Amino acid sequence: MNQLNLFIELTRLKKPIGFMLLFWPCAWGLTIAYDFSKDLTDYFFYLTLFFFGSVLMRSAGCIVNDISDKKFDARVFRTKKRPIASGKISIKLAIFYVLILCLVAFLVLINFNKLTIILAILSMPLAFTYPLMKRITYWPQLFLGITFNYGLILGWTSINHQIEIIPILFYLGAIFWTLGYDTIYGFQDIKDDEIIGIKSTSIKFKKNPNLFLILCYLIFFTILLSIGILMNFKFLFYLLVLVPFFHLFFYQIHQFKNNIPSICLKIFKSNNLLGFLIYINLLAGKLY
């Protein structure tokens, strides 16, 4: 039981926000691609696969991140008690867990078409090199956005067997969404990060973070509207899309206090709700 609890802590399974932020772009891509006039069995089958794939890859990514950041985590108050940083789990055991998780994720992946499998495998370097970016650039959140929203492309290709401009445009917009919410998240550790030399957009834009967040969310929302136009969505989509608009600008940015970690974390977690709201918007656009 002790090892199980350590594994759960290591993979952050009790903190679903991580894998849900990985899952929602998959669900978006699948939803805009699917023909809902057909039987829904395939839709829910793929949606389930994407969910489990998100949980598995997010868990593996957390372990790789903790292996890479072992020394840094030990010096940050919020992360110093993580299993690897505290020495409760060895590097060898952690690597074993990663291999097992990736193996199970591959068993999930082979249920998709060849293009989706190839694209997913090509994304693996992104997933496992992200932890290194915070050492060399102030834009690790950009690399996180490229990685976390890649599932949007996979969701589309799982149905359409080809890449088109609509999922690519949506993917680019979602990257700016991640740039925004992970910048907010980064303000929790900004003092420790500056001391130990970790880079982030939180540090780069610390003098005027609101302007950066407004720009990121404005680009994301504009592209979301563009997707509705390109997909010929009905009026209900444009009516419901006001809800995520208010969430982004009148909740997240208005409530944001970069010097209060608890508020930063609360706003960051609220993006799970935002992902769900956009999912409902896309369903409404496709069905009504």
C-alpha positions in Angstrom: 0.0 0.0 0.0 2.9 2.3 0.7 4.4 1.8 -2.7 0.9 2.3 -4.3 0.5 5.6 -2.5 3.9 6.7 -3.6 3.1 5.7 -7.2 -0.1 7.7 -7.0 1.8 10.7 -5.6 4.5 10.3 -8.2 2.0 10.3 -11.1 -0.2 13.0 -9.6 -3.3 10.8 -10.1 -5.0 12.6 -7.2 -4.5 15.9 -9.2 -6.6 15.3 -12.3 -6.1 18.8 -13.7 -2.9 17.7 -15.4 -4.3 14.9 -17.5 -7.6 16.7 -18.1 -5.7 19.6 -19.7 -4.1 17.0 -21.9 -7.5 15.3 -22.6 -9.6 18.3 -23.6 -7.7 19.2 -26.8 -8.1 15.5 -27.8 -11.8 15.8 -27.2 -12.0 19.1 -29.2 -10.2 17.6 -32.2 -12.3 14.5 -32.2 -15.6 16.5 -31.8 -15.0 18.9 -34.7 -14.0 15.9 -36.9 -16.8 13.5 -36.1 -19.9 13.1 -38.2 -22.6 12.9 -35.6 -25.2 11.8 -38.1 -23.6 8.4 -37.9 -23.6 5.9 -35.0 -21.9 7.3 -31.9 -20.2 4.1 -30.9 -16.9 5.1 -32.5 -17.1 8.6 -31.1 -17.3 7.4 -27.5 -14.8 4.6 -28.1 -12.2 7.1 -29.3 -13.1 9.5 -26.6 -12.4 6.8 -24.0 -9.1 5.9 -25.6 -8.0 9.5 -25.6 -8.9 9.8 -21.9 -6.9 6.8 -20.9 -4.1 7.8 -23.2 -4.0 11.2 -21.5 -3.9 9.7 -18.0 -1.1 7.3 -19.0 1.1 9.8 -20.9 0.6 12.6 -18.3 1.6 10.1 -15.6 4.7 9.1 -17.5 5.5 12.8 -18.2 5.3 13.6 -14.5 7.8 10.9 -13.6 10.2 12.0 -16.4 9.8 15.6 -15.2 10.6 14.6 -11.6 13.6 12.6 -12.6 14.9 15.5 -14.6 14.1 18.1 -11.9 15.2 16.0 -8.8 17.8 18.6 -7.6 15.6 21.6 -8.4 12.5 20.1 -6.7 14.5 19.5 -3.6 15.1 23.2 -3.3 11.6 24.4 -4.0 9.2 24.5 -1.0 6.1 23.3 -3.0 8.0 20.3 -4.6 10.6 19.2 -2.1 8.5 16.4 -0.7 7.9 14.7 -4.1 8.8 11.0 -4.0 11.9 11.3 -6.2 13.2 14.6 -4.8 12.8 13.3 -1.2 14.4 9.9 -2.0 11.3 7.8 -1.3 11.5 6.4 -4.9 14.7 5.5 -6.7 15.5 6.7 -10.2 15.7 3.0 -11.4 12.2 2.3 -10.1 10.9 5.5 -11.6 12.3 4.6 -15.0 10.6 1.2 -14.7 7.3 2.9 -14.0 7.8 5.1 -17.1 8.4 2.1 -19.3 5.3 0.3 -18.0 3.1 3.4 -18.5 4.5 3.9 -22.1 3.9 0.3 -22.9 0.2 0.4 -21.8 -0.2 3.8 -23.6 1.1 2.1 -26.8 -1.5 -0.7 -26.4 -4.1 2.1 -26.4 -2.5 3.9 -29.3 -2.6 0.9 -31.7 -6.4 1.1 -31.7 -6.1 4.2 -34.0 -5.4 4.4 -37.7 -1.8 4.4 -39.1 -1.5 8.2 -39.5 -2.6 8.9 -35.9 -0.2 6.2 -34.6 2.7 7.8 -36.6 1.9 11.3 -35.5 1.6 10.2 -31.9 5.0 8.5 -31.9 6.6 11.5 -33.5 5.3 13.6 -30.6 7.2 11.5 -28.0 10.4 13.6 -28.0 8.2 16.7 -27.2 6.7 15.0 -24.2 10.0 14.0 -22.7 12.2 17.0 -23.5 9.9 19.6 -22.1 11.5 19.5 -18.6 14.8 20.6 -20.1 13.4 23.8 -21.7 13.1 25.6 -18.4 16.9 25.5 -18.2 17.6 27.1 -21.5 14.7 29.4 -22.4 12.2 31.8 -20.8 9.5 30.1 -23.0 9.1 26.6 -21.5 5.3 27.2 -21.5 5.4 27.5 -25.3 6.9 24.0 -25.5 4.3 22.8 -23.0 1.6 24.2 -25.2 3.0 22.5 -28.3 3.1 19.2 -26.4 -0.2 19.4 -24.4 -2.4 20.4 -27.3 -0.9 18.0 -29.9 -3.9 15.7 -29.1 -6.1 18.1 -31.0 -4.4 17.1 -34.2 -4.6 13.4 -33.2 -8.3 13.7 -32.5 -8.9 15.1 -36.0 -6.8 12.5 -37.8 -8.4 9.6 -35.8 -11.5 10.3 -37.8 -10.4 12.1 -41.1 -7.2 10.2 -41.8 -5.6 13.5 -43.0 -4.4 16.9 -41.6 -6.3 20.0 -42.7 -6.1 23.7 -41.9 -8.9 23.7 -39.4 -7.2 21.5 -36.7 -3.9 23.2 -37.4 -5.4 26.6 -36.7 -7.2 25.3 -33.6 -4.0 23.7 -32.4 -2.1 27.1 -32.7 -4.9 28.8 -30.8 -4.8 26.2 -28.0 -1.1 26.7 -27.6 -1.8 30.3 -26.6 -4.4 29.0 -24.1 -1.6 26.9 -22.5 0.8 29.9 -22.6 -1.7 31.8 -20.5 -2.8 29.3 -17.9 0.7 27.9 -17.3 2.1 31.4 -16.9 -0.4 31.9 -14.2 0.6 28.5 -12.7 4.3 29.5 -12.8 3.8 32.5 -10.4 3.4 30.0 -7.5 7.1 29.2 -7.6 8.5 32.4 -9.1 10.6 33.3 -6.1 12.2 29.9 -5.8 12.7 29.7 -9.6 14.6 33.0 -9.7 16.9 31.9 -7.0 17.8 28.5 -8.5 17.9 29.7 -12.1 14.7 28.2 -13.6 13.3 30.2 -16.5 9.6 30.8 -17.4 7.2 33.2 -19.0 6.1 34.1 -15.5 9.6 35.5 -14.8 9.9 37.1 -18.3 6.6 39.0 -18.0 6.5 39.4 -14.2 6.4 43.3 -14.6 3.2 43.2 -16.6 1.7 39.7 -16.7 -1.9 40.9 -17.3 -1.0 42.3 -20.7 0.7 39.1 -21.7 -2.3 37.0 -20.5 -4.8 39.2 -22.3 -2.9 38.9 -25.5 -2.7 35.1 -25.2 -6.3 34.6 -24.4 -7.4 37.1 -27.0 -5.6 35.1 -29.7 -7.0 31.9 -28.4 -10.6 33.2 -28.3 -10.3 34.8 -31.8 -9.1 31.5 -33.3 -12.0 29.7 -31.5 -14.5 32.0 -33.2 -12.7 31.4 -36.5 -13.1 27.7 -36.1 -16.9 28.2 -35.6 -17.0 30.2 -38.9 -14.9 27.6 -40.8 -17.0 24.8 -39.5 -20.2 26.6 -40.4 -21.5 26.3 -36.8 -25.0 27.5 -36.0 -26.0 30.5 -33.8 -26.0 28.5 -30.6 -22.3 28.1 -30.8 -21.7 31.9 -30.8 -24.2 32.4 -28.0 -22.6 29.7 -25.8 -19.1 30.9 -26.6 -19.7 33.9 -24.5 -19.4 31.7 -21.4 -15.7 30.8 -22.0 -15.1 34.4 -23.0 -16.3 35.7 -19.6 -14.4 32.9 -17.9 -11.1 33.9 -19.6 -11.3 37.6 -19.2 -13.7 38.4 -16.3 -12.7 35.5 -14.1 -9.2 34.4 -14.8 -7.6 37.7 -15.7 -9.7 39.9 -13.4 -9.2 37.6 -10.4 -5.5 37.0 -11.1 -3.1 38.1 -8.3 0.5 37.2 -9.2 1.7 37.6 -5.6 -0.9 35.2 -4.1 0.0 31.5 -4.9 -3.3 30.1 -3.8 -5.2 32.3 -6.2 -2.8 31.4 -9.0 -3.4 27.7 -8.4 -7.2 28.2 -8.2 -7.3 30.0 -11.5 -5.0 27.5 -13.1 -7.3 24.6 -12.0 -10.4 26.4 -13.4 -9.1 25.7 -16.9 -10.5 22.2 -16.5 -13.9 23.8 -16.5 -13.0 26.0 -19.4 -11.9 22.9 -21.4 -15.3 21.4 -20.7 -17.2 24.6 -21.6 -15.4 24.7 -25.0 -16.2 21.0 -25.5 -19.9 21.8 -24.9 -19.6 24.7 -27.3 -18.2 22.5 -30.0 -20.9 19.8 -29.5 -23.6 22.5 -29.8 -22.0 23.8 -32.9 -22.0 20.3 -34.5 -25.4 19.2 -33.3 -27.6 22.3 -33.4 
